[in-house]
Amino acid sequence: MMSSMNLPNKLTILRVIMIPFYVIFQMGYLGGEAAKYVALTLFIIASLTDFLDGKIARKYNLVTNFGKFMDPLADKLLVSAALICFIELGSLPAWYVLIIISREFIISGFRLVASDKGVVIAASYWGKFKTTSQMIMVVLLILNIDHPVFRMLTQIFVWIAMILTLVSLIDYLMKNKDVLKD
């Protein structure tokens, strides 16, 4: 199965496979003192595969239906897994994580309805900014450096990620409101 897949799709699958390992290390189930750094490394590599798979797919015309479906799903799984870990670790409140994950479900549902009507809703710049800010926030939360400047920077990114999550949701809904009309 994997041999017939192109490189971007293999990178997407690799990202999904990395998620449970990220969670195991993020939660400190393995790795002792180094667990946080292993989790950080796994998260950064997984995030880079997100950037690379899309770039390669577009550059070499390797865009597939599998990739169109799985790439955003893999991103949502990665970020959601991280955010849920942060609830248990006491780094983020549940309401915050619920808003972010709810946005992802709303947009996924919206895309499904659009796809039924033959409409493809591409990722917007707001969505890309949202994803980037969430990934930076996750890196900062994993590092969890106990220094006032670092704590403030982390809080700033927590709020930037939330604001961009809401702005990108509103942007998607406004630009694609016709999709909901029968």
C-alpha positions as CSV (number, residue, x, y, z in Angstrom):
1,M,0.0,0.0,0.0
2,M,2.7,2.5,1.0
3,S,4.8,1.8,-2.0
4,S,2.1,3.1,-4.4
5,M,1.8,6.3,-2.4
6,N,3.6,9.5,-3.3
7,L,6.0,11.3,-1.0
8,P,3.6,14.0,0.2
9,N,1.1,11.3,1.3
10,K,3.8,9.3,3.0
11,L,4.8,12.4,4.9
12,T,1.1,12.9,6.0
13,I,0.9,9.3,7.2
14,L,4.2,9.7,9.0
15,R,2.8,12.7,10.8
16,V,-0.3,10.7,11.9
17,I,2.0,7.8,13.1
18,M,4.1,10.3,15.1
19,I,1.1,11.6,17.1
20,P,0.9,8.7,19.7
21,F,4.6,8.8,20.3
22,Y,4.4,12.6,20.8
23,V,1.6,12.1,23.4
24,I,3.6,9.3,25.2
25,F,6.6,11.6,25.6
26,Q,4.6,14.8,26.2
27,M,2.7,13.2,29.1
28,G,6.0,11.9,30.5
29,Y,5.1,8.2,30.2
30,L,8.6,7.5,28.8
31,G,11.9,9.3,28.6
32,G,12.3,10.7,32.1
33,E,14.0,14.1,32.1
34,A,14.4,14.0,28.3
35,A,10.7,13.4,27.6
36,K,9.9,17.0,27.1
37,Y,12.7,17.4,24.5
38,V,11.7,14.2,22.7
39,A,8.1,15.5,22.6
40,L,9.3,18.8,21.3
41,T,11.4,17.2,18.6
42,L,8.6,14.9,17.5
43,F,6.2,17.8,17.4
44,I,8.6,20.0,15.4
45,I,9.3,17.2,12.9
46,A,5.6,16.4,12.6
47,S,4.9,20.2,12.0
48,L,7.7,20.3,9.3
49,T,6.1,17.3,7.5
50,D,2.9,19.4,7.3
51,F,4.8,22.2,5.6
52,L,6.8,19.9,3.4
53,D,4.0,17.6,2.1
54,G,2.0,20.5,0.8
55,K,5.0,22.2,-0.8
56,I,6.1,19.0,-2.5
57,A,2.6,18.1,-3.6
58,R,2.1,21.5,-5.2
59,K,5.5,21.9,-6.7
60,Y,5.6,18.4,-8.4
61,N,1.9,18.3,-9.1
62,L,1.4,15.4,-6.7
63,V,-1.9,16.6,-5.2
64,T,-4.2,13.7,-4.6
65,N,-7.7,13.3,-3.1
66,F,-6.1,11.3,-0.3
67,G,-3.8,14.2,0.5
68,K,-6.6,16.8,0.3
69,F,-8.5,14.8,2.8
70,M,-5.7,13.4,5.1
71,D,-3.4,16.4,5.3
72,P,-5.8,18.8,7.1
73,L,-7.0,15.8,9.2
74,A,-3.5,15.0,10.2
75,D,-2.9,18.7,11.2
76,K,-6.0,18.7,13.3
77,L,-5.1,15.4,15.0
78,L,-1.6,16.7,15.8
79,V,-2.7,20.0,17.3
80,S,-5.7,18.5,19.1
81,A,-3.6,15.8,20.7
82,A,-1.1,18.5,21.9
83,L,-3.9,20.7,23.2
84,I,-5.6,17.8,25.0
85,C,-2.3,16.9,26.7
86,F,-2.0,20.5,27.9
87,I,-5.4,20.3,29.6
88,E,-4.2,17.3,31.6
89,L,-0.8,18.9,32.3
90,G,-2.6,22.0,33.6
91,S,-1.1,24.3,30.9
92,L,-4.4,25.2,29.1
93,P,-8.0,25.4,30.3
94,A,-10.5,23.0,28.8
95,W,-12.7,25.8,27.5
96,Y,-9.8,27.1,25.4
97,V,-9.1,23.7,23.8
98,L,-12.9,23.2,23.2
99,I,-13.1,26.4,21.2
100,I,-10.1,25.5,19.0
101,I,-11.2,21.9,18.4
102,S,-14.8,23.1,17.8
103,R,-13.6,25.4,15.1
104,E,-11.8,22.5,13.4
105,F,-15.0,20.4,13.5
106,I,-17.1,23.3,12.1
107,I,-14.7,23.9,9.2
108,S,-14.4,20.2,8.5
109,G,-18.2,19.9,8.4
110,F,-18.4,23.0,6.2
111,R,-15.9,21.4,3.8
112,L,-17.8,18.2,3.7
113,V,-21.1,20.0,2.8
114,A,-19.2,22.1,0.2
115,S,-17.6,18.9,-1.3
116,D,-21.0,17.3,-1.6
117,K,-21.9,20.3,-3.8
118,G,-18.7,20.0,-5.8
119,V,-17.1,23.0,-4.2
120,V,-13.6,22.8,-2.9
121,I,-12.8,25.2,0.0
122,A,-9.1,25.9,0.0
123,A,-7.2,26.9,3.0
124,S,-7.1,30.6,3.5
125,Y,-4.2,32.8,4.7
126,W,-6.1,33.2,8.0
127,G,-6.2,29.4,8.4
128,K,-2.5,29.2,7.6
129,F,-1.7,31.9,10.2
130,K,-3.9,30.1,12.7
131,T,-2.1,26.9,12.2
132,T,1.3,28.5,12.4
133,S,0.4,30.4,15.6
134,Q,-1.0,27.2,17.2
135,M,2.2,25.3,16.3
136,I,4.4,28.1,17.8
137,M,2.1,28.1,20.9
138,V,2.5,24.3,21.3
139,V,6.3,24.6,21.0
140,L,6.3,27.3,23.7
141,L,4.0,25.3,26.0
142,I,6.1,22.1,25.6
143,L,9.3,24.1,26.5
144,N,7.5,25.6,29.5
145,I,10.6,27.7,30.5
146,D,10.1,29.2,33.9
147,H,11.1,32.8,33.2
148,P,8.9,35.9,33.2
149,V,9.6,37.0,29.6
150,F,9.1,33.5,28.3
151,R,5.9,33.0,30.3
152,M,4.6,36.3,28.8
153,L,5.6,35.3,25.3
154,T,3.8,32.0,25.8
155,Q,0.6,33.8,27.0
156,I,0.8,36.2,24.0
157,F,0.9,33.2,21.6
158,V,-1.9,31.5,23.5
159,W,-4.1,34.5,22.8
160,I,-2.8,35.1,19.3
161,A,-3.7,31.4,18.5
162,M,-7.2,31.9,20.0
163,I,-7.8,35.2,18.1
164,L,-6.6,33.7,14.8
165,T,-8.8,30.6,15.4
166,L,-11.9,32.8,15.7
167,V,-10.9,35.2,12.9
168,S,-10.2,32.3,10.5
169,L,-13.6,30.7,11.5
170,I,-15.5,33.9,10.7
171,D,-13.5,34.3,7.5
172,Y,-14.4,30.8,6.3
173,L,-18.1,31.2,7.2
174,M,-18.4,34.7,5.5
175,K,-16.6,33.7,2.3
176,N,-18.4,30.4,2.0
177,K,-21.9,31.2,3.4
178,D,-23.5,30.3,0.0
179,V,-22.4,26.6,0.6
180,L,-25.1,26.3,3.3
181,K,-27.9,27.5,1.0
182,D,-30.0,24.8,-0.6
